[in-house]
Amino acid sequence: MLIPITPSPLSRCSSLRNIRDNEEKDSAFRGMCAMITVNPGGVVQEFIFFCDAVASWSTPKDDLKEMFHKILHGFRTQVGDENWKRFADQFPDQLRDRLSAMYDV
């Protein structure tokens, strides 16, 4: 019996980043944040997609912005500053600057 391989929910971030801020996008990101909170190690390989999608928000609600902040800082703490710098150095300048300005990472 073959088990179908389903893509990681974070791989869908590429699609979500292109959607205007709205309730559906908010709901989708809350679900992703909950998933990451429960299983942070399960998203390490695709975390860059999450970072890119988080940066696509113009004005997330305060509590959602706080969720993003906690996840980003938690990831940075988990990998350490040196590894975070190597990870963030892969980002396009615009993404790195936006995450730094909005979430201080």
N, C-alpha and C positions, 0 to 999 in steps of 0.2 A: 504494500500500500504506500502510495506517495503522499506526502504531506505538502499541501500547497505553501509556497513561500509568499508571505505577505510583506509588502514593503513597510518599513518602519514609519510610524506616524510622523516622525520628523522629516522624512523625505517629502512630505506634503507641504512643508513650510515654503518651498519654492513657489507653490501656487498661491498660498495664503498671503505671501508678501505683496502680491500684486492687487489685492482686494482693498478697496477703500475701507477706512475704519467704519465699522457698523456692528450691530448686535450679533450677527452670525460670526463675524471674525472674532469678536470678543469671546463668544461662547467656545469657539474652536480653540482659542489660545488658553482659555481657562482649563479646558480638558487636557491640553498638552502640558500645561504647568502642573496639573494634578498628577499626570503620568510621570513626569520627570521627578516630582517630589517623592513618589512611591518607589521609583526605580531609576535613580540618577545614573547608575553605571550602564544602564541599557541604552543610553543615548549619546555616549561619548563619541562614537565614530561619526555621528551626524550632527554634532552640536553646532557646527558652523552654520548649518541651515537654520537652526533655531535663532542664532545670533542675528543672522541676516534678516529673518522675518520680524524679530523683535524691533530691529532698527527701522522697519518699514512703517511702524505706527507713527501717526502724527500726534495724536493726543489720546493715549490710553487712559482709561479711568484710573483714578489714584490707586485703588486696591490692586488692579491688574499691573500697573507700573511697579508697585511694591513687590508683587510676585516675580516679575522679571528681574528686578534688582536682587532679590534674595537668591534666585537661581543663578544668575550671572556671578554674583559674589561667592556663592557656595561652590560653583565650579572652579572659580579662580583660586579659592582657598584650598580646595581638594587637590588641584594639580600643582599648586605652588606658583609663586610669582615668576620664576624663571621659565617654567613650562608655559604659563599663561602668556608671557611675552612672545615666546616662539609661536604659540598658537595664534595670537592676535596679529603677529607679523605677517601671517598668511592672508589677512583681510585686506580688501581694497581700502585705500586711504579714507574714502568717504564713510565706509562702514565703521572702521576703527574710530574715526573722529566722532561719529554720531553716538556710538556706544559709550565713548568716554564722556561726552557732553551730557548725555541723558542718564547714564547709570554709573558713572565714575569708575569704569573698569578699563 
